[in-house]
Amino acid sequence: MSTYRILTLDGGGFRGVLSAIILQAVEESLQAKFGPEYRLNEYFDLVSGTSTGSILAAGIALGMEVKTLLALYKQHGARIFPARIRNTRKFTNFTRGFFPAFLYPHVAGDQGLAVVLQEQLQATKQAILKDTYKPGKPVTIQDIKKPILLIPAFNTEKRRLDWFVSNNDEQSLWYDNTEVWKFCVCSASAPTFFPPYLLETQGNNSTRYTESYIDGGIAANNPSLIALAHARFGLEPTQTKFGRSLDLDEISILSIGTGRPTNPLSYQEVKSWGLAQWAMRLGDLFLPAPNDVTSQALWQLIRGNDPRKSKRILRLDFNVIDNEEGKQLQQIDNPDLYEMFVKVATNYLNSGQVPLDIGKSLNPREAIRQFVEDN
């Protein structure tokens, strides 16, 4: 049965390398079935990514190969996360809460998140990613480049999560003429790692808009639920490949994470933590838990009480074990760990296990192959 296919990609800083390696395995499985030139954007109908996942999602929506996205991390990671800024962070963990200037030292002209993304994702200037668009004419699936793109970012002024989507109808929204890379900067501007991003753009009515954004992971680091919601309620009937609104049973979701830290935190350890210690654990404590809640809730929504429906939902993520290598893997701003990330993700694909249903698991590569075959 044909399904509406959704791909979602978690946030996780430079650990996006882990997601990209898994995406490579997905691409290889698709090419084994459909041919060597087949790409992810041809298979998925909607792609959503948060933070680093937004970079991967945008690249896929623009038709980029996974190897090109991997090269972005490998070749430009040190420009996004300069060593001197990373070192400054280590020595200012205590004072940065009182002196924010320590947090965002000046970055040279060819470095920084915004500069790299503008350079690497400038294949299109239109956020709406449409092949054709005529004012007054309802937008159909033929008008929208596949896949639809959804990028979440947290609006600090309105205190809400904004969803930037590429399938707006003829009414259009204020951000429709904004370059895609700017949405990625909005979604990836993680507090304490990057400054907030001031999105300035001009709407179709020539009105100037200015909004302040930080990392979408504040609210939806795993964007699977909002992607499902958008597929159900954010598409006009003419914007689906079925020519009508989608039923839940017509949707399949592949969700990819960036690793789950599993090191235990004992009462004796955490009871003595102060503000600085809790703040420093943002990346490995406050984000993975909501990721798991989202993936578990999504699995139950899709599967329901019918185990046959579990073939329509696949979550690819793995435990970061509590050892010296695991401590390094928890870092989300260190491009020197590129090769280690590649090794860990490859080992997961080759020898890991993915839970598919109650009491049933499978090797990740085989699980990917089965997902492609079933959907």
C-alpha positions as a Markdown table, in Angstrom:
| # | Residue | x | y | z |
|---|---|---|---|---|
| 1 | Met | 0.0 | 0.0 | 0.0 |
| 2 | Ser | 1.3 | 3.4 | -0.9 |
| 3 | Thr | 2.0 | 5.7 | 2.1 |
| 4 | Tyr | 2.8 | 9.3 | 2.7 |
| 5 | Arg | 6.4 | 9.1 | 3.8 |
| 6 | Ile | 7.9 | 11.4 | 6.4 |
| 7 | Leu | 11.5 | 11.7 | 7.4 |
| 8 | Thr | 12.4 | 13.5 | 10.7 |
| 9 | Leu | 15.9 | 14.4 | 12.0 |
| 10 | Asp | 16.7 | 15.3 | 15.6 |
| 11 | Gly | 18.9 | 18.1 | 16.8 |
| 12 | Gly | 22.3 | 17.4 | 18.4 |
| 13 | Gly | 25.0 | 19.9 | 17.1 |
| 14 | Phe | 28.0 | 18.3 | 15.5 |
| 15 | Arg | 26.5 | 14.9 | 16.3 |
| 16 | Gly | 24.5 | 15.4 | 13.1 |
| 17 | Val | 27.3 | 13.4 | 11.6 |
| 18 | Leu | 25.8 | 10.4 | 13.3 |
| 19 | Ser | 22.5 | 11.1 | 11.6 |
| 20 | Ala | 24.1 | 11.7 | 8.2 |
| 21 | Ile | 25.9 | 8.3 | 8.4 |
| 22 | Ile | 22.5 | 6.6 | 9.1 |
| 23 | Leu | 21.0 | 8.6 | 6.2 |
| 24 | Gln | 23.7 | 7.2 | 3.9 |
| 25 | Ala | 22.5 | 3.7 | 4.8 |
| 26 | Val | 18.9 | 4.8 | 3.9 |
| 27 | Glu | 20.1 | 6.3 | 0.6 |
| 28 | Glu | 22.0 | 3.0 | -0.2 |
| 29 | Ser | 18.9 | 1.0 | 0.5 |
| 30 | Leu | 16.8 | 3.2 | -1.7 |
| 31 | Gln | 19.4 | 3.0 | -4.5 |
| 32 | Ala | 19.5 | -0.8 | -4.3 |
| 33 | Lys | 15.8 | -0.8 | -5.0 |
| 34 | Phe | 15.3 | 2.1 | -7.3 |
| 35 | Gly | 18.6 | 2.6 | -9.0 |
| 36 | Pro | 22.0 | 4.2 | -8.4 |
| 37 | Glu | 20.9 | 7.8 | -9.0 |
| 38 | Tyr | 17.9 | 7.7 | -6.7 |
| 39 | Arg | 18.0 | 10.3 | -3.8 |
| 40 | Leu | 16.2 | 10.8 | -0.6 |
| 41 | Asn | 14.1 | 13.7 | -1.9 |
| 42 | Glu | 12.5 | 11.4 | -4.4 |
| 43 | Tyr | 11.3 | 9.0 | -1.8 |
| 44 | Phe | 10.1 | 11.1 | 1.1 |
| 45 | Asp | 7.0 | 13.4 | 0.9 |
| 46 | Leu | 7.8 | 15.5 | 3.9 |
| 47 | Val | 11.2 | 16.1 | 5.7 |
| 48 | Ser | 11.5 | 17.8 | 9.0 |
| 49 | Gly | 14.6 | 18.6 | 11.0 |
| 50 | Thr | 15.4 | 20.5 | 14.2 |
| 51 | Ser | 18.7 | 22.3 | 14.8 |
| 52 | Thr | 21.5 | 20.3 | 13.1 |
| 53 | Gly | 18.7 | 18.1 | 11.7 |
| 54 | Ser | 17.3 | 21.2 | 9.9 |
| 55 | Ile | 20.6 | 21.4 | 8.0 |
| 56 | Leu | 20.2 | 17.8 | 6.8 |
| 57 | Ala | 16.5 | 18.3 | 6.1 |
| 58 | Ala | 17.1 | 21.4 | 4.0 |
| 59 | Gly | 19.9 | 19.7 | 2.1 |
| 60 | Ile | 17.7 | 16.8 | 1.3 |
| 61 | Ala | 14.8 | 19.1 | 0.2 |
| 62 | Leu | 17.3 | 20.8 | -2.1 |
| 63 | Gly | 18.2 | 17.4 | -3.7 |
| 64 | Met | 21.7 | 17.2 | -2.2 |
| 65 | Glu | 23.4 | 13.8 | -1.8 |
| 66 | Val | 24.2 | 12.6 | 1.7 |
| 67 | Lys | 27.9 | 12.6 | 0.9 |
| 68 | Thr | 27.7 | 16.3 | 0.2 |
| 69 | Leu | 26.0 | 16.9 | 3.6 |
| 70 | Leu | 28.7 | 14.8 | 5.3 |
| 71 | Ala | 31.3 | 16.9 | 3.6 |
| 72 | Leu | 29.7 | 20.0 | 5.1 |
| 73 | Tyr | 30.3 | 18.7 | 8.6 |
| 74 | Lys | 33.8 | 17.3 | 7.8 |
| 75 | Gln | 35.1 | 20.3 | 5.9 |
| 76 | His | 33.4 | 23.1 | 7.6 |
| 77 | Gly | 32.8 | 21.9 | 11.2 |
| 78 | Ala | 35.7 | 23.8 | 12.5 |
| 79 | Arg | 34.3 | 27.0 | 11.0 |
| 80 | Ile | 31.0 | 26.5 | 12.7 |
| 81 | Phe | 32.6 | 25.5 | 16.0 |
| 82 | Pro | 36.0 | 27.3 | 16.0 |
| 83 | Ala | 38.4 | 25.8 | 18.5 |
| 84 | Arg | 39.1 | 29.1 | 20.3 |
| 85 | Ile | 35.4 | 29.6 | 21.0 |
| 86 | Arg | 35.1 | 26.0 | 22.2 |
| 87 | Asn | 38.1 | 26.6 | 24.5 |
| 88 | Thr | 36.7 | 29.8 | 25.8 |
| 89 | Arg | 33.5 | 28.0 | 26.8 |
| 90 | Lys | 35.6 | 25.6 | 28.9 |
| 91 | Phe | 37.1 | 28.3 | 30.9 |
| 92 | Thr | 34.0 | 30.4 | 31.3 |
| 93 | Asn | 31.5 | 27.9 | 32.5 |
| 94 | Phe | 31.2 | 29.7 | 35.8 |
| 95 | Thr | 31.4 | 33.3 | 34.7 |
| 96 | Arg | 29.3 | 33.1 | 31.5 |
| 97 | Gly | 26.0 | 33.2 | 33.5 |
| 98 | Phe | 27.0 | 36.7 | 34.7 |
| 99 | Phe | 28.9 | 38.0 | 31.7 |
| 100 | Pro | 27.2 | 36.9 | 28.5 |
| 101 | Ala | 29.9 | 38.6 | 26.4 |
| 102 | Phe | 32.2 | 35.7 | 27.2 |
| 103 | Leu | 29.7 | 33.4 | 25.6 |
| 104 | Tyr | 29.9 | 34.8 | 22.0 |
| 105 | Pro | 33.4 | 36.0 | 21.3 |
| 106 | His | 33.9 | 37.7 | 17.9 |
| 107 | Val | 34.1 | 35.2 | 15.0 |
| 108 | Ala | 36.2 | 35.9 | 11.9 |
| 109 | Gly | 34.5 | 36.8 | 8.7 |
| 110 | Asp | 34.6 | 33.4 | 7.1 |
| 111 | Gln | 33.5 | 31.5 | 10.2 |
| 112 | Gly | 30.3 | 30.9 | 12.1 |
| 113 | Leu | 27.1 | 29.0 | 11.7 |
| 114 | Ala | 25.3 | 31.6 | 9.6 |
| 115 | Val | 28.2 | 32.2 | 7.2 |
| 116 | Val | 28.8 | 28.5 | 6.5 |
| 117 | Leu | 25.1 | 27.8 | 6.0 |
| 118 | Gln | 24.6 | 30.7 | 3.6 |
| 119 | Glu | 27.5 | 29.5 | 1.6 |
| 120 | Gln | 26.6 | 25.8 | 1.6 |
| 121 | Leu | 22.8 | 26.0 | 1.2 |
| 122 | Gln | 22.5 | 28.7 | -1.4 |
| 123 | Ala | 21.2 | 26.4 | -4.1 |
| 124 | Thr | 17.9 | 28.1 | -3.8 |
| 125 | Lys | 16.8 | 31.5 | -2.6 |
| 126 | Gln | 13.1 | 30.7 | -2.1 |
| 127 | Ala | 12.0 | 29.2 | 1.1 |
| 128 | Ile | 8.8 | 27.9 | -0.5 |
| 129 | Leu | 10.7 | 25.5 | -2.8 |
| 130 | Lys | 8.0 | 25.6 | -5.5 |
| 131 | Asp | 8.5 | 24.8 | -9.1 |
| 132 | Thr | 5.7 | 27.1 | -10.2 |
| 133 | Tyr | 3.5 | 29.6 | -8.4 |
| 134 | Lys | 0.8 | 31.8 | -9.7 |
| 135 | Pro | -1.0 | 34.1 | -7.3 |
| 136 | Gly | -4.7 | 33.3 | -7.0 |
| 137 | Lys | -4.1 | 29.7 | -8.2 |
| 138 | Pro | -4.5 | 26.9 | -5.5 |
| 139 | Val | -1.2 | 25.2 | -4.9 |
| 140 | Thr | -1.2 | 21.5 | -5.8 |
| 141 | Ile | 1.4 | 18.7 | -5.2 |
| 142 | Gln | 2.6 | 19.3 | -8.7 |
| 143 | Asp | 3.5 | 22.9 | -7.8 |
| 144 | Ile | 5.7 | 21.9 | -4.8 |
| 145 | Lys | 9.1 | 20.5 | -5.1 |
| 146 | Lys | 9.3 | 17.2 | -3.3 |
| 147 | Pro | 9.6 | 16.8 | -0.4 |
| 148 | Ile | 7.8 | 19.4 | 1.6 |
| 149 | Leu | 10.2 | 21.0 | 4.2 |
| 150 | Leu | 9.3 | 21.7 | 7.8 |
| 151 | Ile | 11.8 | 23.5 | 10.1 |
| 152 | Pro | 10.9 | 24.4 | 13.7 |
| 153 | Ala | 12.5 | 27.3 | 15.6 |
| 154 | Phe | 11.7 | 29.0 | 18.9 |
| 155 | Asn | 10.5 | 32.6 | 18.7 |
| 156 | Thr | 11.8 | 34.3 | 21.8 |
| 157 | Glu | 9.6 | 37.4 | 21.4 |
| 158 | Lys | 6.3 | 35.5 | 21.0 |
| 159 | Arg | 7.5 | 32.6 | 23.3 |
| 160 | Arg | 6.3 | 30.0 | 20.9 |
| 161 | Leu | 7.6 | 27.4 | 18.4 |
| 162 | Asp | 7.2 | 28.6 | 14.8 |
| 163 | Trp | 7.0 | 26.0 | 12.1 |
| 164 | Phe | 8.5 | 27.2 | 8.8 |
| 165 | Val | 6.9 | 25.1 | 6.0 |
| 166 | Ser | 7.3 | 25.1 | 2.2 |
| 167 | Asn | 3.8 | 24.3 | 1.2 |
| 168 | Asn | 2.0 | 27.6 | 1.9 |
| 169 | Asp | -1.0 | 28.2 | -0.3 |
| 170 | Glu | -1.8 | 31.3 | -2.5 |
| 171 | Gln | -2.4 | 33.3 | 0.7 |
| 172 | Ser | 1.3 | 33.0 | 1.5 |
| 173 | Leu | 3.0 | 33.7 | 4.9 |
| 174 | Trp | 5.4 | 36.5 | 5.9 |
| 175 | Tyr | 8.5 | 34.3 | 5.5 |
| 176 | Asp | 7.8 | 32.8 | 2.1 |
| 177 | Asn | 10.5 | 34.9 | 0.4 |
| 178 | Thr | 13.2 | 34.1 | 2.9 |
| 179 | Glu | 16.3 | 32.1 | 2.0 |
| 180 | Val | 16.3 | 28.5 | 3.3 |
| 181 | Trp | 19.6 | 28.8 | 5.1 |
| 182 | Lys | 18.2 | 31.5 | 7.4 |
| 183 | Phe | 15.6 | 29.0 | 8.8 |
| 184 | Cys | 18.4 | 26.6 | 9.5 |
| 185 | Val | 20.3 | 29.2 | 11.5 |
| 186 | Cys | 17.1 | 30.0 | 13.4 |
| 187 | Ser | 16.6 | 26.4 | 14.3 |
| 188 | Ala | 20.2 | 25.7 | 15.1 |
| 189 | Ser | 21.0 | 28.7 | 17.3 |
| 190 | Ala | 21.4 | 26.7 | 20.5 |
| 191 | Pro | 21.6 | 28.8 | 23.7 |
| 192 | Thr | 25.2 | 28.9 | 25.2 |
| 193 | Phe | 26.6 | 27.6 | 21.8 |
| 194 | Phe | 25.3 | 30.4 | 19.5 |
| 195 | Pro | 23.7 | 33.8 | 19.9 |
| 196 | Pro | 20.0 | 34.2 | 19.1 |
| 197 | Tyr | 19.4 | 34.8 | 15.4 |
| 198 | Leu | 17.5 | 37.9 | 14.3 |
| 199 | Leu | 15.5 | 36.9 | 11.2 |
| 200 | Glu | 14.8 | 39.9 | 9.0 |
| 201 | Thr | 12.8 | 39.5 | 5.9 |
| 202 | Gln | 10.3 | 41.1 | 3.6 |
| 203 | Gly | 6.8 | 39.7 | 3.0 |
| 204 | Asn | 5.0 | 39.6 | -0.3 |
| 205 | Asn | 3.2 | 42.8 | 0.7 |
| 206 | Ser | 6.6 | 44.6 | 1.1 |
| 207 | Thr | 6.1 | 44.7 | 4.9 |
| 208 | Arg | 9.4 | 44.3 | 6.8 |
| 209 | Tyr | 9.4 | 41.6 | 9.5 |
| 210 | Thr | 11.9 | 41.1 | 12.3 |
| 211 | Glu | 11.8 | 38.1 | 14.7 |
| 212 | Ser | 14.2 | 36.7 | 17.2 |
| 213 | Tyr | 14.9 | 32.9 | 17.3 |
| 214 | Ile | 16.8 | 30.3 | 19.2 |
| 215 | Asp | 17.2 | 26.5 | 18.7 |
| 216 | Gly | 14.0 | 24.6 | 17.9 |
| 217 | Gly | 15.2 | 21.9 | 20.2 |
| 218 | Ile | 13.9 | 24.1 | 23.1 |
| 219 | Ala | 10.4 | 22.7 | 22.2 |
| 220 | Ala | 10.8 | 20.0 | 19.6 |
| 221 | Asn | 14.3 | 18.5 | 19.4 |
| 222 | Asn | 12.6 | 15.4 | 17.8 |
| 223 | Pro | 10.2 | 17.0 | 15.3 |
| 224 | Ser | 8.3 | 13.8 | 14.6 |
| 225 | Leu | 5.0 | 14.8 | 16.2 |
| 226 | Ile | 4.9 | 18.2 | 14.6 |
| 227 | Ala | 5.7 | 16.6 | 11.2 |
| 228 | Leu | 2.8 | 14.1 | 11.7 |
| 229 | Ala | 0.5 | 17.0 | 12.8 |
| 230 | His | 1.5 | 19.0 | 9.7 |
| 231 | Ala | 0.9 | 16.0 | 7.4 |
| 232 | Arg | -2.6 | 15.5 | 8.9 |
| 233 | Phe | -3.8 | 19.1 | 9.2 |
| 234 | Gly | -1.3 | 21.3 | 7.5 |
| 235 | Leu | -1.8 | 20.1 | 3.9 |
| 236 | Glu | -4.6 | 21.0 | 1.6 |
| 237 | Pro | -6.2 | 17.9 | 0.0 |
| 238 | Thr | -4.6 | 18.9 | -3.4 |
| 239 | Gln | -1.2 | 19.0 | -1.7 |
| 240 | Thr | -1.1 | 15.2 | -1.0 |
| 241 | Lys | -0.3 | 12.6 | -3.5 |
| 242 | Phe | -3.7 | 11.0 | -2.8 |
| 243 | Gly | -5.5 | 14.2 | -3.8 |
| 244 | Arg | -7.3 | 14.3 | -0.4 |
| 245 | Ser | -6.6 | 14.7 | 3.3 |
| 246 | Leu | -4.5 | 12.0 | 4.9 |
| 247 | Asp | -5.7 | 9.3 | 7.2 |
| 248 | Leu | -3.3 | 8.2 | 10.0 |
| 249 | Asp | -3.0 | 4.8 | 8.4 |
| 250 | Glu | -1.7 | 6.3 | 5.2 |
| 251 | Ile | 1.4 | 7.8 | 6.9 |
| 252 | Ser | 4.8 | 6.2 | 7.5 |
| 253 | Ile | 7.6 | 7.8 | 9.5 |
| 254 | Leu | 11.4 | 7.3 | 9.6 |
| 255 | Ser | 12.9 | 9.1 | 12.6 |
| 256 | Ile | 16.6 | 9.5 | 13.1 |
| 257 | Gly | 18.3 | 10.6 | 16.3 |
| 258 | Thr | 21.8 | 11.7 | 17.3 |
| 259 | Gly | 22.5 | 9.3 | 20.2 |
| 260 | Arg | 21.1 | 8.9 | 23.7 |
| 261 | Pro | 23.5 | 9.3 | 26.7 |
| 262 | Thr | 22.9 | 6.5 | 29.2 |
| 263 | Asn | 25.4 | 7.3 | 32.0 |
| 264 | Pro | 23.6 | 7.1 | 35.4 |
| 265 | Leu | 23.3 | 10.2 | 37.5 |
| 266 | Ser | 23.2 | 9.2 | 41.1 |
| 267 | Tyr | 21.4 | 11.1 | 43.9 |
| 268 | Gln | 24.8 | 11.8 | 45.5 |
| 269 | Glu | 26.0 | 13.4 | 42.3 |
| 270 | Val | 23.1 | 15.5 | 41.3 |
| 271 | Lys | 22.1 | 16.8 | 44.8 |
| 272 | Ser | 25.2 | 18.9 | 44.9 |
| 273 | Trp | 24.8 | 20.5 | 41.5 |
| 274 | Gly | 24.4 | 24.2 | 41.2 |
| 275 | Leu | 23.1 | 26.4 | 38.4 |
| 276 | Ala | 26.2 | 26.0 | 36.3 |
| 277 | Gln | 26.3 | 22.2 | 36.5 |
| 278 | Trp | 22.6 | 21.9 | 35.5 |
| 279 | Ala | 23.1 | 24.3 | 32.7 |
| 280 | Met | 26.1 | 22.4 | 31.4 |
| 281 | Arg | 23.9 | 19.2 | 31.1 |
| 282 | Leu | 21.4 | 20.8 | 28.7 |
| 283 | Gly | 22.6 | 18.7 | 25.7 |
| 284 | Asp | 22.7 | 15.3 | 27.4 |
| 285 | Leu | 19.9 | 15.6 | 30.0 |
| 286 | Phe | 17.1 | 17.9 | 29.0 |
| 287 | Leu | 17.0 | 17.1 | 25.3 |
| 288 | Pro | 17.3 | 13.2 | 25.1 |
| 289 | Ala | 14.3 | 12.6 | 27.5 |
| 290 | Pro | 11.8 | 14.6 | 25.4 |
| 291 | Asn | 13.2 | 12.9 | 22.3 |
| 292 | Asp | 12.3 | 9.5 | 23.8 |
| 293 | Val | 8.9 | 10.6 | 24.9 |
| 294 | Thr | 8.1 | 11.9 | 21.4 |
| 295 | Ser | 9.3 | 8.7 | 19.7 |
| 296 | Gln | 7.4 | 6.4 | 22.2 |
| 297 | Ala | 4.2 | 8.4 | 21.8 |
| 298 | Leu | 4.5 | 8.5 | 18.0 |
| 299 | Trp | 5.1 | 4.7 | 17.9 |
| 300 | Gln | 1.9 | 4.1 | 20.0 |
| 301 | Leu | -0.1 | 6.5 | 17.8 |
| 302 | Ile | 1.0 | 4.8 | 14.6 |
| 303 | Arg | 0.9 | 1.2 | 15.8 |
| 304 | Gly | -2.2 | 1.4 | 18.0 |
| 305 | Asn | -3.3 | -2.1 | 18.9 |
| 306 | Asp | -2.3 | -3.6 | 15.5 |
| 307 | Pro | 1.3 | -5.0 | 15.4 |
| 308 | Arg | 1.1 | -5.1 | 11.6 |
| 309 | Lys | 1.1 | -1.2 | 11.6 |
| 310 | Ser | 4.5 | -1.1 | 13.4 |
| 311 | Lys | 6.1 | -1.5 | 10.0 |
| 312 | Arg | 5.1 | 2.1 | 9.3 |
| 313 | Ile | 7.2 | 3.6 | 12.1 |
| 314 | Leu | 11.0 | 3.2 | 12.5 |
| 315 | Arg | 13.1 | 5.0 | 15.0 |
| 316 | Leu | 16.9 | 4.8 | 14.4 |
| 317 | Asp | 18.9 | 5.9 | 17.5 |
| 318 | Phe | 21.4 | 4.3 | 19.8 |
| 319 | Asn | 22.7 | 4.4 | 23.4 |
| 320 | Val | 25.9 | 6.3 | 24.1 |
| 321 | Ile | 27.5 | 4.0 | 26.6 |
| 322 | Asp | 29.1 | 5.2 | 29.8 |
| 323 | Asn | 32.8 | 4.9 | 29.1 |
| 324 | Glu | 35.6 | 7.3 | 27.9 |
| 325 | Glu | 34.4 | 7.2 | 24.3 |
| 326 | Gly | 30.8 | 7.8 | 25.4 |
| 327 | Lys | 31.9 | 10.9 | 27.3 |
| 328 | Gln | 33.4 | 12.2 | 24.1 |
| 329 | Leu | 30.4 | 11.3 | 22.1 |
| 330 | Gln | 28.3 | 13.5 | 24.3 |
| 331 | Gln | 30.1 | 16.6 | 23.0 |
| 332 | Ile | 28.0 | 18.4 | 20.4 |
| 333 | Asp | 30.5 | 21.2 | 19.5 |
| 334 | Asn | 33.7 | 19.3 | 18.7 |
| 335 | Pro | 34.5 | 18.8 | 15.0 |
| 336 | Asp | 37.7 | 17.0 | 16.0 |
| 337 | Leu | 35.5 | 14.0 | 16.8 |
| 338 | Tyr | 34.3 | 13.5 | 13.2 |
| 339 | Glu | 36.0 | 10.2 | 12.5 |
| 340 | Met | 34.9 | 8.8 | 15.9 |
| 341 | Phe | 31.3 | 9.7 | 15.1 |
| 342 | Val | 31.6 | 8.0 | 11.7 |
| 343 | Lys | 33.0 | 4.9 | 13.4 |
| 344 | Val | 30.3 | 4.8 | 16.1 |
| 345 | Ala | 27.4 | 5.2 | 13.6 |
| 346 | Thr | 28.9 | 2.6 | 11.3 |
| 347 | Asn | 29.2 | 0.1 | 14.1 |
| 348 | Tyr | 25.6 | 0.8 | 15.1 |
| 349 | Leu | 24.5 | 0.1 | 11.6 |
| 350 | Asn | 26.5 | -3.1 | 11.3 |
| 351 | Ser | 26.0 | -4.6 | 14.7 |
| 352 | Gly | 23.3 | -2.7 | 16.6 |
| 353 | Gln | 19.6 | -3.7 | 17.2 |
| 354 | Val | 16.5 | -1.6 | 16.5 |
| 355 | Pro | 13.3 | -2.4 | 18.4 |
| 356 | Leu | 10.5 | -2.9 | 15.9 |
| 357 | Asp | 7.7 | -4.1 | 18.1 |
| 358 | Ile | 7.1 | -5.8 | 21.4 |
| 359 | Gly | 9.8 | -8.5 | 21.7 |
| 360 | Lys | 11.0 | -7.9 | 18.2 |
| 361 | Ser | 14.2 | -6.2 | 17.0 |
| 362 | Leu | 16.4 | -6.2 | 13.9 |
| 363 | Asn | 19.8 | -5.1 | 12.7 |
| 364 | Pro | 19.5 | -1.4 | 11.7 |
| 365 | Arg | 20.6 | -2.0 | 8.0 |
| 366 | Glu | 18.0 | -4.7 | 7.7 |
| 367 | Ala | 15.4 | -2.6 | 9.5 |
| 368 | Ile | 16.0 | 0.2 | 6.9 |
| 369 | Arg | 15.7 | -2.3 | 4.0 |
| 370 | Gln | 12.5 | -3.6 | 5.4 |
| 371 | Phe | 11.0 | -0.1 | 6.0 |
| 372 | Val | 11.8 | 0.8 | 2.3 |
| 373 | Glu | 10.3 | -2.5 | 1.2 |
| 374 | Asp | 7.1 | -2.1 | 3.2 |
| 375 | Asn | 6.6 | 1.6 | 2.5 |
